[in-house]
Amino acid sequence: MQPDISSANRQLISMTPLIDVVFILLLFFMLSSTFVQTKYIGIRGAAQSSAQQDTQTRKILITAEDTVVISQISYAINSAGLSQQLTRFSHARDAVSVYAKQDIPVRVIVQLLDLGKQHGIATLRLGKSVL
């Protein structure tokens, strides 16, 4: 019996170059992609510096998840009254210190800080929590 000539002429395909190309593509896409885009809100501590003494510092106290107090007047966080106050502080170039009661979630504090930045307040400070 004679050996099959067609099976002797067949060559096996090596998988090594294919695997190398796949790993190179994987590395390329991993290194050229951004997985997380971080956003930052610039804040300062509540201590007043000598450069900021000519401006007035306004205090905002977060008393509940949806309520803030400015000069003993309560405002809802998404209210027009709070927006007007923040706009006044921005036009007067006042510094704003934000304080929160102890059980206030961080997301509410960040929401108020972001709201202050949206209204153009240049100096936002985060104070220690109050009891």
CNS distance restraints for C-alpha pairs under 8 A (distance, minus, plus):
assign (resid   4 and name CA) (resid   8 and name CA) 6.73 0.50 0.50
assign (resid   5 and name CA) (resid   9 and name CA) 6.42 0.50 0.50
assign (resid   6 and name CA) (resid  10 and name CA) 6.56 0.50 0.50
assign (resid  14 and name CA) (resid  18 and name CA) 7.96 0.50 0.50
assign (resid  15 and name CA) (resid  19 and name CA) 6.25 0.50 0.50
assign (resid  16 and name CA) (resid  20 and name CA) 6.19 0.50 0.50
assign (resid  17 and name CA) (resid  21 and name CA) 6.24 0.50 0.50
assign (resid  18 and name CA) (resid  22 and name CA) 6.28 0.50 0.50
assign (resid  19 and name CA) (resid  23 and name CA) 6.23 0.50 0.50
assign (resid  20 and name CA) (resid  24 and name CA) 6.23 0.50 0.50
assign (resid  21 and name CA) (resid  25 and name CA) 6.17 0.50 0.50
assign (resid  22 and name CA) (resid  26 and name CA) 6.08 0.50 0.50
assign (resid  23 and name CA) (resid  27 and name CA) 6.12 0.50 0.50
assign (resid  24 and name CA) (resid  28 and name CA) 6.13 0.50 0.50
assign (resid  25 and name CA) (resid  29 and name CA) 6.22 0.50 0.50
assign (resid  26 and name CA) (resid  30 and name CA) 6.11 0.50 0.50
assign (resid  27 and name CA) (resid  31 and name CA) 6.03 0.50 0.50
assign (resid  28 and name CA) (resid  32 and name CA) 6.07 0.50 0.50
assign (resid  29 and name CA) (resid  33 and name CA) 5.97 0.50 0.50
assign (resid  41 and name CA) (resid 113 and name CA) 7.75 0.50 0.50
assign (resid  41 and name CA) (resid 114 and name CA) 7.23 0.50 0.50
assign (resid  42 and name CA) (resid 124 and name CA) 7.87 0.50 0.50
assign (resid  43 and name CA) (resid 123 and name CA) 7.55 0.50 0.50
assign (resid  43 and name CA) (resid 124 and name CA) 5.54 0.50 0.50
assign (resid  43 and name CA) (resid 125 and name CA) 5.36 0.50 0.50
assign (resid  43 and name CA) (resid 126 and name CA) 6.63 0.50 0.50
assign (resid  44 and name CA) (resid 123 and name CA) 7.82 0.50 0.50
assign (resid  44 and name CA) (resid 124 and name CA) 6.54 0.50 0.50
assign (resid  44 and name CA) (resid 125 and name CA) 4.67 0.50 0.50
assign (resid  44 and name CA) (resid 126 and name CA) 6.35 0.50 0.50
assign (resid  45 and name CA) (resid 125 and name CA) 5.35 0.50 0.50
assign (resid  45 and name CA) (resid 126 and name CA) 5.55 0.50 0.50
assign (resid  45 and name CA) (resid 127 and name CA) 6.34 0.50 0.50
assign (resid  46 and name CA) (resid  97 and name CA) 6.24 0.50 0.50
assign (resid  46 and name CA) (resid 125 and name CA) 5.18 0.50 0.50
assign (resid  46 and name CA) (resid 126 and name CA) 5.68 0.50 0.50
assign (resid  46 and name CA) (resid 127 and name CA) 4.87 0.50 0.50
assign (resid  46 and name CA) (resid 128 and name CA) 7.81 0.50 0.50
assign (resid  48 and name CA) (resid  52 and name CA) 6.54 0.50 0.50
assign (resid  48 and name CA) (resid  53 and name CA) 7.14 0.50 0.50
assign (resid  49 and name CA) (resid  53 and name CA) 6.78 0.50 0.50
assign (resid  52 and name CA) (resid  95 and name CA) 7.93 0.50 0.50
assign (resid  55 and name CA) (resid  93 and name CA) 6.87 0.50 0.50
assign (resid  55 and name CA) (resid  94 and name CA) 5.45 0.50 0.50
assign (resid  55 and name CA) (resid  95 and name CA) 6.65 0.50 0.50
assign (resid  56 and name CA) (resid  94 and name CA) 5.13 0.50 0.50
assign (resid  56 and name CA) (resid  95 and name CA) 6.19 0.50 0.50
assign (resid  57 and name CA) (resid  94 and name CA) 5.80 0.50 0.50
assign (resid  57 and name CA) (resid  95 and name CA) 4.63 0.50 0.50
assign (resid  57 and name CA) (resid  96 and name CA) 5.55 0.50 0.50
assign (resid  57 and name CA) (resid  97 and name CA) 6.84 0.50 0.50
assign (resid  58 and name CA) (resid  70 and name CA) 7.94 0.50 0.50
assign (resid  58 and name CA) (resid  89 and name CA) 7.79 0.50 0.50
assign (resid  58 and name CA) (resid  94 and name CA) 6.75 0.50 0.50
assign (resid  58 and name CA) (resid  95 and name CA) 6.10 0.50 0.50
assign (resid  58 and name CA) (resid  96 and name CA) 4.74 0.50 0.50
assign (resid  58 and name CA) (resid  97 and name CA) 6.10 0.50 0.50
assign (resid  59 and name CA) (resid  70 and name CA) 6.45 0.50 0.50
assign (resid  59 and name CA) (resid  71 and name CA) 7.64 0.50 0.50
assign (resid  59 and name CA) (resid  96 and name CA) 5.88 0.50 0.50
assign (resid  59 and name CA) (resid  97 and name CA) 4.90 0.50 0.50
assign (resid  59 and name CA) (resid  98 and name CA) 6.03 0.50 0.50
assign (resid  59 and name CA) (resid  99 and name CA) 7.31 0.50 0.50
assign (resid  60 and name CA) (resid  68 and name CA) 6.58 0.50 0.50
assign (resid  60 and name CA) (resid  69 and name CA) 5.83 0.50 0.50
assign (resid  60 and name CA) (resid  70 and name CA) 5.13 0.50 0.50
assign (resid  60 and name CA) (resid  71 and name CA) 8.00 0.50 0.50
assign (resid  60 and name CA) (resid  96 and name CA) 7.21 0.50 0.50
assign (resid  60 and name CA) (resid  97 and name CA) 6.19 0.50 0.50
assign (resid  60 and name CA) (resid  98 and name CA) 4.88 0.50 0.50
assign (resid  60 and name CA) (resid  99 and name CA) 6.04 0.50 0.50
assign (resid  61 and name CA) (resid  68 and name CA) 5.47 0.50 0.50
assign (resid  61 and name CA) (resid  69 and name CA) 5.12 0.50 0.50
assign (resid  61 and name CA) (resid  70 and name CA) 6.71 0.50 0.50
assign (resid  61 and name CA) (resid  98 and name CA) 6.05 0.50 0.50
assign (resid  61 and name CA) (resid  99 and name CA) 4.74 0.50 0.50
assign (resid  61 and name CA) (resid 100 and name CA) 5.43 0.50 0.50
assign (resid  61 and name CA) (resid 101 and name CA) 7.47 0.50 0.50
assign (resid  62 and name CA) (resid  67 and name CA) 6.13 0.50 0.50
assign (resid  62 and name CA) (resid  68 and name CA) 4.35 0.50 0.50
assign (resid  62 and name CA) (resid  69 and name CA) 6.41 0.50 0.50
assign (resid  62 and name CA) (resid  98 and name CA) 7.56 0.50 0.50
assign (resid  62 and name CA) (resid  99 and name CA) 6.19 0.50 0.50
assign (resid  62 and name CA) (resid 100 and name CA) 4.55 0.50 0.50
assign (resid  62 and name CA) (resid 101 and name CA) 6.27 0.50 0.50
assign (resid  62 and name CA) (resid 104 and name CA) 7.50 0.50 0.50
assign (resid  62 and name CA) (resid 109 and name CA) 7.66 0.50 0.50
assign (resid  63 and name CA) (resid  67 and name CA) 5.81 0.50 0.50
assign (resid  63 and name CA) (resid  68 and name CA) 5.67 0.50 0.50
assign (resid  63 and name CA) (resid  69 and name CA) 7.03 0.50 0.50
assign (resid  63 and name CA) (resid 100 and name CA) 6.39 0.50 0.50
assign (resid  63 and name CA) (resid 101 and name CA) 5.68 0.50 0.50
assign (resid  63 and name CA) (resid 104 and name CA) 7.53 0.50 0.50
assign (resid  64 and name CA) (resid  68 and name CA) 7.05 0.50 0.50
assign (resid  64 and name CA) (resid 101 and name CA) 7.69 0.50 0.50
assign (resid  64 and name CA) (resid 104 and name CA) 6.47 0.50 0.50
assign (resid  65 and name CA) (resid 104 and name CA) 6.27 0.50 0.50
assign (resid  65 and name CA) (resid 105 and name CA) 7.28 0.50 0.50
assign (resid  65 and name CA) (resid 108 and name CA) 6.21 0.50 0.50
assign (resid  66 and name CA) (resid  76 and name CA) 5.51 0.50 0.50
assign (resid  66 and name CA) (resid  77 and name CA) 5.29 0.50 0.50
assign (resid  66 and name CA) (resid  78 and name CA) 7.83 0.50 0.50
assign (resid  66 and name CA) (resid 108 and name CA) 7.83 0.50 0.50
assign (resid  67 and name CA) (resid  74 and name CA) 6.54 0.50 0.50
assign (resid  67 and name CA) (resid  75 and name CA) 5.63 0.50 0.50
assign (resid  67 and name CA) (resid  76 and name CA) 4.60 0.50 0.50
assign (resid  67 and name CA) (resid  77 and name CA) 5.66 0.50 0.50
assign (resid  68 and name CA) (resid  74 and name CA) 5.65 0.50 0.50
assign (resid  68 and name CA) (resid  75 and name CA) 5.34 0.50 0.50
assign (resid  68 and name CA) (resid  76 and name CA) 6.32 0.50 0.50
assign (resid  68 and name CA) (resid  77 and name CA) 6.45 0.50 0.50
assign (resid  69 and name CA) (resid  73 and name CA) 5.34 0.50 0.50
assign (resid  69 and name CA) (resid  74 and name CA) 4.42 0.50 0.50
assign (resid  69 and name CA) (resid  75 and name CA) 6.20 0.50 0.50
assign (resid  70 and name CA) (resid  74 and name CA) 6.55 0.50 0.50
assign (resid  70 and name CA) (resid  75 and name CA) 7.75 0.50 0.50
assign (resid  75 and name CA) (resid  79 and name CA) 6.66 0.50 0.50
assign (resid  75 and name CA) (resid  81 and name CA) 6.61 0.50 0.50
assign (resid  75 and name CA) (resid  82 and name CA) 5.86 0.50 0.50
assign (resid  76 and name CA) (resid  82 and name CA) 7.04 0.50 0.50
assign (resid  77 and name CA) (resid  82 and name CA) 6.64 0.50 0.50
assign (resid  77 and name CA) (resid 112 and name CA) 7.33 0.50 0.50
assign (resid  78 and name CA) (resid  82 and name CA) 7.22 0.50 0.50
assign (resid  78 and name CA) (resid  83 and name CA) 7.73 0.50 0.50
assign (resid  79 and name CA) (resid  83 and name CA) 6.57 0.50 0.50
assign (resid  80 and name CA) (resid  84 and name CA) 6.16 0.50 0.50
assign (resid  81 and name CA) (resid  85 and name CA) 6.30 0.50 0.50
assign (resid  82 and name CA) (resid  86 and name CA) 6.18 0.50 0.50
assign (resid  83 and name CA) (resid  87 and name CA) 6.13 0.50 0.50
assign (resid  83 and name CA) (resid 119 and name CA) 7.54 0.50 0.50
assign (resid  84 and name CA) (resid  88 and name CA) 6.20 0.50 0.50
assign (resid  85 and name CA) (resid  89 and name CA) 6.27 0.50 0.50
assign (resid  86 and name CA) (resid  90 and name CA) 6.17 0.50 0.50
assign (resid  86 and name CA) (resid 116 and name CA) 6.40 0.50 0.50
assign (resid  86 and name CA) (resid 119 and name CA) 6.23 0.50 0.50
assign (resid  86 and name CA) (resid 121 and name CA) 7.40 0.50 0.50
assign (resid  87 and name CA) (resid  91 and name CA) 6.22 0.50 0.50
assign (resid  87 and name CA) (resid 119 and name CA) 5.68 0.50 0.50
assign (resid  87 and name CA) (resid 120 and name CA) 7.38 0.50 0.50
assign (resid  87 and name CA) (resid 121 and name CA) 7.86 0.50 0.50
assign (resid  88 and name CA) (resid  92 and name CA) 6.14 0.50 0.50
assign (resid  89 and name CA) (resid  93 and name CA) 6.00 0.50 0.50
assign (resid  89 and name CA) (resid  94 and name CA) 5.15 0.50 0.50
assign (resid  89 and name CA) (resid  95 and name CA) 7.51 0.50 0.50
assign (resid  89 and name CA) (resid  96 and name CA) 7.72 0.50 0.50
assign (resid  89 and name CA) (resid 121 and name CA) 6.87 0.50 0.50
assign (resid  90 and name CA) (resid  94 and name CA) 6.29 0.50 0.50
assign (resid  90 and name CA) (resid 119 and name CA) 6.72 0.50 0.50
assign (resid  90 and name CA) (resid 120 and name CA) 5.55 0.50 0.50
assign (resid  90 and name CA) (resid 121 and name CA) 4.62 0.50 0.50
assign (resid  90 and name CA) (resid 122 and name CA) 7.23 0.50 0.50
assign (resid  93 and name CA) (resid 121 and name CA) 7.01 0.50 0.50
assign (resid  93 and name CA) (resid 122 and name CA) 7.19 0.50 0.50
assign (resid  94 and name CA) (resid 121 and name CA) 7.54 0.50 0.50
assign (resid  94 and name CA) (resid 123 and name CA) 7.43 0.50 0.50
assign (resid  95 and name CA) (resid 121 and name CA) 7.34 0.50 0.50
assign (resid  95 and name CA) (resid 122 and name CA) 7.24 0.50 0.50
assign (resid  95 and name CA) (resid 123 and name CA) 4.86 0.50 0.50
assign (resid  95 and name CA) (resid 124 and name CA) 6.15 0.50 0.50
assign (resid  95 and name CA) (resid 125 and name CA) 7.63 0.50 0.50
assign (resid  96 and name CA) (resid 121 and name CA) 7.60 0.50 0.50
assign (resid  96 and name CA) (resid 123 and name CA) 6.25 0.50 0.50
assign (resid  96 and name CA) (resid 124 and name CA) 5.00 0.50 0.50
assign (resid  96 and name CA) (resid 125 and name CA) 6.06 0.50 0.50
assign (resid  97 and name CA) (resid 124 and name CA) 5.95 0.50 0.50
assign (resid  97 and name CA) (resid 125 and name CA) 4.51 0.50 0.50
assign (resid  97 and name CA) (resid 126 and name CA) 5.63 0.50 0.50
assign (resid  97 and name CA) (resid 127 and name CA) 6.21 0.50 0.50
assign (resid  98 and name CA) (resid 109 and name CA) 7.99 0.50 0.50
assign (resid  98 and name CA) (resid 113 and name CA) 7.79 0.50 0.50
assign (resid  98 and name CA) (resid 124 and name CA) 7.45 0.50 0.50
assign (resid  98 and name CA) (resid 125 and name CA) 6.08 0.50 0.50
assign (resid  98 and name CA) (resid 126 and name CA) 4.95 0.50 0.50
assign (resid  98 and name CA) (resid 127 and name CA) 5.76 0.50 0.50
assign (resid  99 and name CA) (resid 126 and name CA) 6.35 0.50 0.50
assign (resid  99 and name CA) (resid 127 and name CA) 5.06 0.50 0.50
assign (resid  99 and name CA) (resid 128 and name CA) 6.25 0.50 0.50
assign (resid  99 and name CA) (resid 129 and name CA) 5.67 0.50 0.50
assign (resid  99 and name CA) (resid 130 and name CA) 6.88 0.50 0.50
assign (resid 100 and name CA) (resid 104 and name CA) 6.41 0.50 0.50
assign (resid 100 and name CA) (resid 109 and name CA) 7.35 0.50 0.50
assign (resid 100 and name CA) (resid 127 and name CA) 7.89 0.50 0.50
assign (resid 100 and name CA) (resid 128 and name CA) 7.52 0.50 0.50
assign (resid 100 and name CA) (resid 129 and name CA) 4.97 0.50 0.50
assign (resid 100 and name CA) (resid 130 and name CA) 6.05 0.50 0.50
assign (resid 101 and name CA) (resid 129 and name CA) 5.45 0.50 0.50
assign (resid 101 and name CA) (resid 130 and name CA) 4.82 0.50 0.50
assign (resid 101 and name CA) (resid 131 and name CA) 5.56 0.50 0.50
assign (resid 102 and name CA) (resid 129 and name CA) 5.73 0.50 0.50
assign (resid 102 and name CA) (resid 130 and name CA) 6.09 0.50 0.50
assign (resid 102 and name CA) (resid 131 and name CA) 5.71 0.50 0.50
assign (resid 104 and name CA) (resid 108 and name CA) 6.98 0.50 0.50
assign (resid 104 and name CA) (resid 109 and name CA) 7.60 0.50 0.50
assign (resid 105 and name CA) (resid 109 and name CA) 7.00 0.50 0.50
assign (resid 106 and name CA) (resid 110 and name CA) 6.21 0.50 0.50
assign (resid 107 and name CA) (resid 111 and name CA) 5.97 0.50 0.50
assign (resid 108 and name CA) (resid 112 and name CA) 6.28 0.50 0.50
assign (resid 109 and name CA) (resid 113 and name CA) 6.24 0.50 0.50
assign (resid 110 and name CA) (resid 114 and name CA) 5.99 0.50 0.50
assign (resid 111 and name CA) (resid 115 and name CA) 6.11 0.50 0.50
assign (resid 112 and name CA) (resid 116 and name CA) 6.21 0.50 0.50
assign (resid 113 and name CA) (resid 117 and name CA) 6.39 0.50 0.50
assign (resid 113 and name CA) (resid 124 and name CA) 7.22 0.50 0.50
assign (resid 114 and name CA) (resid 118 and name CA) 6.19 0.50 0.50
assign (resid 115 and name CA) (resid 119 and name CA) 6.38 0.50 0.50
assign (resid 116 and name CA) (resid 120 and name CA) 6.55 0.50 0.50
assign (resid 116 and name CA) (resid 121 and name CA) 5.61 0.50 0.50
assign (resid 116 and name CA) (resid 124 and name CA) 7.48 0.50 0.50
assign (resid 117 and name CA) (resid 121 and name CA) 5.38 0.50 0.50
assign (resid 117 and name CA) (resid 122 and name CA) 7.10 0.50 0.50
assign (resid 117 and name CA) (resid 124 and name CA) 7.92 0.50 0.50
